Amino acid sequence: MISRVDTSELVEYLSFFPSIMLAGPRQVGKTTLAHSIAKELNKPVLYLDMENENDKKILSENAHEYLMSHKEDCVVIDEAQVLPELFTYLRPIIDAHRVPGRFILLGSANPVLIKRISETLAGRIYYLEISQITLLEAEKFGITLEDHWFKGGLPESLLIKNNKMWMAWMDGYIKSYVYRDLNFLFGIDLSPVIIDKIWHLLAQVNSGIENVENLSRSLGVSSNTVKKYIEFLEGAYLIHKLPALYINNGKRLVKSPKIYLRTSGILHYLLKINNLEALKSSIHVGASWEGYVVEQLYLNRPSSANWHYYRTHNGAEVDLVLVQGNTPVACVEIKYSNAPDLSRGFFECISDLKTTYNYVITPSSKTWKTKDNIIICSISDFLRNEIDKFGKKSDHA
């Protein structure tokens, strides 16, 4: 097993907040993490799973009385968003006996998208996104950059040695999402056929600028339908939209976001890339590498900053811009080559944005500085030695 986070930090949150919610994609290790936290608490633990019909019925019909009878326990509720009214029930229960560490809630859907969840427990809950296994976590356990990039960061799939079995695991994971999980998580009725088609289309345009109209024509559905499906895929932590940076510099700038599949293993499965050598020779290798790096930097972003991309209508573009407040502080170009050539457009973006720090991130090059003060480095070196220059990491685990 790959150890995810220092549970003492989460126990510390539980020593202050009545409840915490651990949210993240399916199969990312939330339940295992919750049980690890529970072992460190000096109180009995009650586990309830909203995918279990008996547990769900108890809380649907008798939440207040049942949970108040366990007021001295730490109650772990898995897939809590399946029962949105539960969050309404919890508010008076917490207020009637407000002590730290009463509830650990787990969810595979962003609480912002679930009615009645995001604001009901304001001041009573701490939200923490549980991410995929990051590159730095993987490297601690002897997993190489190439394996992590090819397979993605879902713990169980990352540990599968046989590529054929890995493809079979991914097949089951994706079909579960297409045919059941998204509707289950959000309590809605999405078409599995459209989910499957849109997922494959997004894989083809991964790392490209979002174009809802093109997707709409390809799918034969309305643009509003496409937007709805993308919203739910994003809410299930499956895709990420990187916003464009807009500044008033007199230039015509692209304003639509770029779109990425967050798990590189899912991307490779959808593209029918079944081993690392096939990935390296694929026409999608550059887009895959870009998306992988974007996700790793997103998961390790400083809490005081946000990532954007920047592109002018004349084609000058930089893959990532780190912005603190309203000030761009770093430009990052992502290159699959360890001996990258830098375009004139990259330097034009640096001139536009007047960034102090500028980088090119590669798979495994040595760290060095060009005569133009551009730092060339590997992704591992950037995550270990450079990103901390911009502040403390955001609350992701």
C-alpha positions as CSV (number, residue, x, y, z in Angstrom):
1,M,0.0,0.0,0.0
2,I,1.1,3.6,-0.7
3,S,0.9,5.9,2.3
4,R,-1.0,9.0,1.3
5,V,-0.7,11.7,3.9
6,D,0.4,12.3,7.5
7,T,-2.8,11.5,9.3
8,S,-1.7,13.6,12.2
9,E,-2.5,16.7,10.2
10,L,-6.1,15.5,9.7
11,V,-6.4,14.5,13.3
12,E,-5.4,18.0,14.1
13,Y,-8.3,19.4,12.0
14,L,-10.6,17.0,13.8
15,S,-9.4,18.3,17.2
16,F,-10.9,21.7,16.2
17,F,-13.7,21.2,13.8
18,P,-16.9,19.1,14.6
19,S,-16.6,17.6,11.1
20,I,-14.3,17.3,8.1
21,M,-15.1,16.2,4.6
22,L,-12.6,14.3,2.4
23,A,-13.6,14.7,-1.2
24,G,-11.9,13.3,-4.3
25,P,-12.3,10.9,-7.2
26,R,-13.4,7.2,-6.9
27,Q,-10.7,4.7,-5.9
28,V,-8.4,7.4,-4.6
29,G,-8.1,6.0,-1.1
30,K,-10.6,8.1,0.9
31,T,-12.1,5.2,2.8
32,T,-8.7,3.8,3.7
33,L,-7.5,7.2,4.9
34,A,-10.6,7.7,7.0
35,H,-10.0,4.4,8.8
36,S,-6.4,5.4,9.4
37,I,-7.5,8.6,11.0
38,A,-10.1,6.9,13.1
39,K,-7.5,4.6,14.6
40,E,-5.7,7.7,16.0
41,L,-8.8,9.1,17.7
42,N,-9.4,8.3,21.3
43,K,-13.1,7.4,20.8
44,P,-15.3,4.7,19.3
45,V,-15.8,4.9,15.6
46,L,-19.0,4.1,13.7
47,Y,-18.8,3.5,9.9
48,L,-21.8,4.1,7.7
49,D,-21.8,3.7,3.9
50,M,-24.5,5.5,1.8
51,E,-24.0,2.9,-0.9
52,N,-25.3,0.3,1.6
53,E,-29.1,0.4,1.5
54,N,-29.5,-0.5,5.2
55,D,-27.2,2.4,6.3
56,K,-28.8,4.8,3.9
57,K,-32.3,3.9,5.2
58,I,-31.2,4.4,8.8
59,L,-30.1,8.0,8.1
60,S,-33.0,8.7,5.6
61,E,-35.6,7.8,8.2
62,N,-34.1,8.4,11.6
63,A,-30.9,10.4,11.3
64,H,-31.3,12.7,14.3
65,E,-32.2,10.0,16.9
66,Y,-29.7,7.5,15.6
67,L,-26.8,9.9,15.3
68,M,-27.5,11.5,18.7
69,S,-27.4,8.0,20.2
70,H,-23.8,7.9,19.0
71,K,-22.8,11.5,20.0
72,E,-19.7,10.3,21.8
73,D,-18.5,8.4,18.7
74,C,-16.6,9.6,15.6
75,V,-19.1,8.8,12.8
76,V,-17.6,8.1,9.4
77,I,-20.2,8.5,6.6
78,D,-19.0,7.3,3.2
79,E,-20.4,8.8,-0.1
80,A,-22.3,11.3,2.0
81,Q,-23.4,13.4,-1.0
82,V,-25.7,10.5,-2.1
83,L,-28.0,11.7,0.7
84,P,-28.0,15.6,0.3
85,E,-30.6,16.1,3.1
86,L,-28.1,14.5,5.5
87,F,-26.2,17.8,5.6
88,T,-29.3,19.6,6.7
89,Y,-29.8,16.9,9.4
90,L,-26.2,17.3,10.6
91,R,-26.4,21.0,11.4
92,P,-28.8,20.8,14.4
93,I,-27.1,17.5,15.5
94,I,-23.7,19.2,15.6
95,D,-25.1,22.4,17.3
96,A,-26.8,20.3,20.0
97,H,-23.5,18.6,21.0
98,R,-20.7,20.7,19.5
99,V,-17.5,18.8,20.1
100,P,-14.5,18.3,17.8
101,G,-14.2,15.2,15.7
102,R,-17.8,14.0,15.6
103,F,-18.0,13.3,11.8
104,I,-15.7,12.4,9.0
105,L,-17.7,12.7,5.7
106,L,-16.4,11.2,2.5
107,G,-17.5,12.1,-1.0
108,S,-16.6,11.4,-4.7
109,A,-18.4,14.6,-5.9
110,N,-17.5,18.2,-5.4
111,P,-19.8,19.5,-2.7
112,V,-20.3,22.8,-4.5
113,L,-22.4,20.9,-7.1
114,I,-24.7,19.2,-4.7
115,K,-27.8,21.1,-3.6
116,R,-27.9,21.9,0.1
117,I,-24.3,20.7,0.8
118,S,-21.9,23.5,0.2
119,E,-23.3,26.1,2.6
120,T,-25.3,24.0,5.1
121,L,-22.4,23.3,7.5
122,A,-20.6,26.6,7.1
123,G,-18.4,27.1,10.2
124,R,-18.9,23.5,11.3
125,I,-16.9,21.6,8.6
126,Y,-13.4,21.6,7.0
127,Y,-13.2,20.5,3.4
128,L,-10.1,18.7,2.1
129,E,-9.6,17.4,-1.5
130,I,-7.9,14.0,-1.5
131,S,-6.0,13.9,-4.7
132,Q,-4.5,11.1,-6.8
133,I,-1.1,9.9,-5.8
134,T,1.3,12.7,-6.8
135,L,4.6,12.1,-8.5
136,L,6.6,12.9,-5.3
137,E,4.5,10.5,-3.3
138,A,5.0,7.8,-6.0
139,E,8.8,8.3,-6.1
140,K,9.0,7.7,-2.3
141,F,7.8,4.2,-3.0
142,G,10.1,3.5,-6.0
143,I,7.6,4.2,-8.7
144,T,9.2,5.8,-11.7
145,L,8.1,9.0,-13.4
146,E,7.3,7.1,-16.6
147,D,5.2,4.5,-14.8
148,H,3.3,7.2,-12.9
149,W,2.8,9.2,-16.1
150,F,1.6,6.2,-18.1
151,K,-0.7,4.7,-15.4
152,G,-1.9,7.8,-13.6
153,G,-2.3,8.3,-9.8
154,L,-5.1,6.0,-8.8
155,P,-3.5,3.9,-6.1
156,E,-4.8,0.5,-7.1
157,S,-4.1,0.9,-10.8
158,L,-0.7,2.3,-10.2
159,L,0.4,-0.8,-8.5
160,I,-0.7,-3.2,-11.3
161,K,2.5,-4.6,-13.0
162,N,0.9,-6.3,-15.9
163,N,-0.2,-3.9,-18.7
164,K,-3.0,-6.3,-19.8
165,M,-4.4,-6.4,-16.3
166,W,-4.0,-2.6,-16.0
167,M,-6.1,-2.1,-19.2
168,A,-8.7,-4.5,-17.8
169,W,-8.8,-2.6,-14.5
170,M,-9.2,0.8,-16.3
171,D,-12.0,-0.7,-18.5
172,G,-14.0,-1.6,-15.4
173,Y,-13.3,1.7,-13.7
174,I,-14.4,3.7,-16.7
175,K,-17.5,1.6,-17.4
176,S,-18.5,2.0,-13.8
177,Y,-18.4,5.7,-14.2
178,V,-20.2,5.7,-17.5
179,Y,-23.0,3.4,-16.6
180,R,-23.6,4.1,-12.9
181,D,-21.4,6.3,-10.8
182,L,-22.1,9.8,-12.3
183,N,-25.8,9.4,-12.0
184,F,-25.4,7.9,-8.5
185,L,-23.1,10.6,-7.2
186,F,-25.2,13.5,-8.4
187,G,-28.7,12.1,-8.2
188,I,-29.4,12.9,-11.9
189,D,-30.1,11.1,-15.1
190,L,-27.2,11.4,-17.6
191,S,-27.1,9.4,-20.7
192,P,-24.4,6.7,-20.6
193,V,-24.1,6.9,-24.4
194,I,-23.3,10.7,-24.2
195,I,-21.0,10.3,-21.3
196,D,-19.0,7.7,-23.2
197,K,-18.8,9.8,-26.4
198,I,-17.9,13.0,-24.6
199,W,-15.2,11.3,-22.6
200,H,-13.6,9.9,-25.8
201,L,-13.9,13.3,-27.5
202,L,-12.3,15.0,-24.6
203,A,-9.4,12.5,-24.7
204,Q,-8.8,13.5,-28.4
205,V,-8.7,17.2,-27.6
206,N,-6.9,16.9,-24.2
207,S,-4.8,20.0,-23.4
208,G,-6.7,22.0,-26.1
209,I,-8.9,25.1,-25.7
210,E,-12.5,24.2,-24.7
211,N,-14.8,24.6,-27.7
212,V,-18.4,23.7,-26.6
213,E,-19.8,24.3,-30.1
214,N,-17.5,21.8,-31.8
215,L,-18.2,19.2,-29.1
216,S,-21.9,19.9,-29.5
217,R,-21.8,19.3,-33.3
218,S,-19.7,16.1,-32.9
219,L,-22.2,14.7,-30.3
220,G,-25.4,15.9,-32.0
221,V,-26.6,17.5,-28.8
222,S,-27.1,21.1,-27.6
223,S,-24.3,23.2,-26.3
224,N,-26.1,23.5,-23.0
225,T,-26.2,19.7,-22.7
226,V,-22.4,19.6,-23.4
227,K,-21.8,22.2,-20.7
228,K,-23.9,20.2,-18.2
229,Y,-22.0,17.0,-18.8
230,I,-18.6,18.7,-18.6
231,E,-19.7,20.4,-15.3
232,F,-20.5,17.0,-13.8
233,L,-17.2,15.4,-15.1
234,E,-15.4,18.3,-13.5
235,G,-17.4,17.9,-10.3
236,A,-16.4,14.2,-10.1
237,Y,-12.7,15.3,-10.3
238,L,-12.3,13.7,-13.7
239,I,-11.5,16.7,-15.8
240,H,-9.9,20.1,-15.0
241,K,-10.4,23.4,-16.8
242,L,-7.4,25.7,-16.7
243,P,-8.6,29.3,-17.0
244,A,-7.1,31.8,-19.4
245,L,-5.2,34.8,-18.0
246,Y,-6.7,38.0,-19.1
247,I,-4.9,41.3,-18.6
248,N,-5.6,44.7,-20.1
249,N,-2.4,45.1,-22.2
250,G,-3.9,46.2,-25.4
251,K,-3.6,42.8,-27.0
252,R,-6.4,40.5,-28.2
253,L,-6.3,37.5,-25.9
254,V,-7.9,34.0,-25.9
255,K,-10.4,33.8,-23.0
256,S,-11.7,30.3,-23.2
257,P,-10.3,27.7,-20.7
258,K,-8.1,24.8,-21.7
259,I,-9.4,21.4,-20.7
260,Y,-7.5,18.3,-19.4
261,L,-8.4,14.8,-18.2
262,R,-7.0,14.8,-14.7
263,T,-5.9,11.2,-14.6
264,S,-3.3,10.4,-17.3
265,G,-4.1,6.7,-17.1
266,I,-7.7,7.3,-18.1
267,L,-6.5,9.4,-21.0
268,H,-4.2,6.7,-22.2
269,Y,-6.9,4.0,-21.9
270,L,-9.4,6.1,-23.9
271,L,-6.8,6.7,-26.6
272,K,-6.1,2.9,-26.7
273,I,-2.5,3.4,-25.6
274,N,-1.7,0.2,-23.8
275,N,2.0,0.6,-22.9
276,L,4.7,3.1,-22.3
277,E,6.4,2.6,-25.7
278,A,3.1,3.1,-27.5
279,L,2.7,6.4,-25.6
280,K,6.2,7.7,-26.5
281,S,5.5,7.1,-30.2
282,S,1.9,8.4,-30.1
283,I,0.8,11.6,-31.8
284,H,-0.7,12.4,-28.4
285,V,2.5,12.2,-26.4
286,G,3.0,16.0,-26.2
287,A,-0.6,16.7,-25.1
288,S,-0.4,13.9,-22.6
289,W,2.8,15.1,-21.1
290,E,1.4,18.7,-20.9
291,G,-1.7,17.5,-19.1
292,Y,0.3,15.3,-16.7
293,V,2.6,18.2,-15.7
294,V,-0.4,20.6,-15.4
295,E,-2.1,18.2,-12.9
296,Q,1.0,17.7,-10.8
297,L,1.6,21.5,-10.6
298,Y,-2.1,22.1,-9.9
299,L,-2.0,19.6,-7.0
300,N,1.1,21.2,-5.5
301,R,0.0,24.8,-6.2
302,P,0.7,27.4,-3.5
303,S,-2.3,28.4,-1.4
304,S,-1.6,32.1,-2.2
305,A,-1.5,31.6,-6.0
306,N,-3.4,30.2,-9.0
307,W,-2.4,28.7,-12.3
308,H,-3.6,30.1,-15.6
309,Y,-2.5,29.8,-19.2
310,Y,-1.8,32.8,-21.5
311,R,-2.4,33.1,-25.2
312,T,-2.7,35.9,-27.7
313,H,-4.7,35.8,-30.9
314,N,-1.5,36.1,-32.9
315,G,-0.3,32.7,-31.4
316,A,2.1,33.6,-28.6
317,E,1.4,31.3,-25.7
318,V,2.8,30.0,-22.4
319,D,1.4,26.8,-20.9
320,L,1.2,28.0,-17.3
321,V,1.3,31.3,-15.5
322,L,1.5,31.5,-11.7
323,V,-0.5,34.4,-10.5
324,Q,-0.4,35.8,-6.9
325,G,-3.2,38.3,-6.3
326,N,-3.4,40.0,-9.7
327,T,0.3,39.8,-10.4
328,P,1.8,37.2,-12.7
329,V,5.0,36.0,-11.1
330,A,6.1,33.0,-13.1
331,C,5.8,31.6,-16.6
332,V,6.2,27.9,-17.2
333,E,6.6,26.2,-20.5
334,I,6.1,22.4,-20.7
335,K,8.3,20.4,-23.1
336,Y,8.6,16.7,-23.6
337,S,12.1,17.1,-25.0
338,N,15.0,17.2,-22.5
339,A,16.8,19.6,-24.9
340,P,14.0,22.0,-25.6
341,D,13.9,24.8,-28.2
342,L,12.2,27.9,-26.9
343,S,9.9,29.8,-29.2
344,R,9.8,33.5,-29.9
345,G,6.2,33.4,-28.6
346,F,7.4,32.2,-25.1
347,F,9.7,35.2,-24.8
348,E,6.9,37.5,-26.1
349,C,4.6,36.2,-23.2
350,I,7.4,36.8,-20.7
351,S,7.7,40.4,-22.0
352,D,3.9,40.9,-21.9
353,L,3.6,39.5,-18.3
354,K,6.9,40.8,-16.9
355,T,7.3,37.7,-14.8
356,T,10.3,37.5,-12.5
357,Y,10.6,33.7,-12.6
358,N,10.5,31.7,-15.8
359,Y,10.8,28.0,-16.4
360,V,10.8,25.2,-18.9
361,I,9.8,21.9,-17.4
362,T,11.0,18.6,-19.0
363,P,10.9,15.0,-18.0
364,S,14.4,14.5,-16.8
365,S,16.8,17.2,-17.8
366,K,19.4,18.6,-15.4
367,T,18.6,22.0,-13.8
368,W,20.4,24.9,-15.4
369,K,19.8,28.5,-16.4
370,T,20.0,30.0,-19.9
371,K,21.6,33.3,-20.8
372,D,18.1,34.7,-20.8
373,N,17.6,33.6,-17.1
374,I,15.2,30.8,-18.1
375,I,15.5,27.9,-15.7
376,I,15.4,24.5,-17.4
377,C,14.5,21.7,-15.0
378,S,12.8,18.3,-14.7
379,I,9.3,18.1,-13.2
380,S,10.7,16.4,-10.1
381,D,13.3,19.2,-9.5
382,F,10.6,21.8,-10.0
383,L,8.3,20.2,-7.4
384,R,11.1,19.6,-4.9
385,N,13.1,22.8,-5.3
386,E,11.3,25.5,-7.1
387,I,7.6,25.6,-6.3
388,D,8.1,26.4,-2.6
389,K,9.5,29.8,-3.6
390,F,5.9,30.9,-4.2
391,G,4.4,29.9,-0.9
392,K,2.8,27.1,1.2
393,K,1.1,24.3,-0.7
394,S,-2.8,24.4,-0.9
395,D,-4.9,22.1,1.2
396,H,-4.8,19.0,-1.0
397,A,-3.8,15.6,0.3
